[in-house]
Amino acid sequence: MTVLAAAGFPAVEAVMERWAASVSVLVEWGFSNVFGADEEPLNWWHESEA
């Protein structure tokens, strides 16, 4: 399944939570490549203003 980043993080979370609830095993999921080493958002999902 694919959810575009442009849909927003709440949309991605909703799809993942729905999927996790539908499987018969315990699943954990999380975002990767969203925060840098300093725990600040990388903001790659925002359109470039260049």
C-alpha positions as CSV (number, residue, x, y, z in Angstrom):
1,M,0.0,0.0,0.0
2,T,1.2,3.5,-0.8
3,V,0.2,6.8,0.8
4,L,1.7,9.9,-0.6
5,A,3.5,12.2,1.8
6,A,1.5,15.0,0.3
7,A,-1.6,13.4,1.9
8,G,-0.1,14.4,5.3
9,F,1.1,12.5,8.3
10,P,-2.4,12.0,9.8
11,A,-3.5,10.2,6.6
12,V,-0.4,8.0,6.7
13,E,-1.0,7.2,10.4
14,A,-4.7,6.4,9.8
15,V,-3.8,3.9,7.0
16,M,-1.1,2.3,9.1
17,E,-3.3,2.0,12.2
18,R,-6.1,0.5,10.2
19,W,-3.7,-2.1,8.7
20,A,-2.1,-2.9,12.1
21,A,-5.5,-3.5,13.5
22,S,-6.4,-5.9,10.7
23,V,-3.5,-8.4,11.2
24,S,-3.4,-11.2,13.7
25,V,0.0,-10.4,15.2
26,L,1.4,-7.5,17.2
27,V,2.9,-4.9,14.9
28,E,4.8,-1.8,15.6
29,W,5.4,0.8,13.0
30,G,7.0,4.2,12.8
31,F,8.2,6.9,10.5
32,S,11.8,6.8,9.3
33,N,13.8,9.5,7.5
34,V,11.6,12.2,9.2
35,F,13.9,13.4,12.0
36,G,17.6,14.2,11.9
37,A,20.2,13.3,14.5
38,D,19.2,16.4,16.5
39,E,15.6,15.2,16.5
40,E,14.5,18.1,14.4
41,P,12.2,17.5,11.4
42,L,14.1,17.1,8.2
43,N,11.1,18.7,6.3
44,W,11.8,16.9,3.1
45,W,8.0,16.6,2.6
46,H,7.6,20.4,2.2
47,E,7.8,21.8,-1.3
48,S,11.0,23.6,-2.2
49,E,10.7,27.3,-2.3
50,A,13.7,27.6,-4.7
